[in-house]
Amino acid sequence: MIEVVDYDPVWPAMAAAAIADVRGLFVDIEHIGSTSVPGLAAKPVIDLMAAVPTLAEVSADSLARVDFHPHDNGMTDRLLFIRTRDGVLTHNLHVVTVASWPTRNQRILRDYLREHPSDAARYAALKRKLAAGGIHHGDYAAAKTELIQELTDKARTRLGLPLVDVREK
């Protein structure tokens, strides 16, 4: 089952601590996702995005030393590492190329939601509705796609970027 909770002001500190653990391994790293938007309800999992020149350069051994482990979720445009505590997912680390960094939808949507609280409230309401309805974990992302597409399109248009499909590859 999906758990969506009220914004927790400890999330930025959790993200900062994880970023400190891995900072030297990447060109850049940021807190993304719903936990990075003050006031936004979210699943209590910290999402980070890090940039490297090429994905082949990523050292799974270095990340394992700080408890991030590879996770295959079928995405082809990035690597995903997860961190758990007592068997519970606490962090996702999305590793992408430096070349794709400026146009990553997750970063663009985060910034848009921070600047547009009414759209952030719409997104929170949808997430709460889905969670309350008992949606299966595998269906959660798909059920949010229409609204995420709309909001990402607004954000990309505002930045003068072309519109792209937001579905994960």
Buried (B, 14 or more C-beta within 10 A) or exposed (E): EBEBEEBEEEBBEBBEEBBEBBEEBBEEBBBBBBBBBEEBBBBBBBBBBBBBEEEEEBEEEEBEEBBBEBBEEEEEEBBBBBBBEEEEBBBBBBBBBEEEBEEBBBBBBBBBBBEBBEBBBBBBEBBBEBBEEEBEEEEBBEBBBEBBBBBBBBBBEEEEBEEEEBEBE
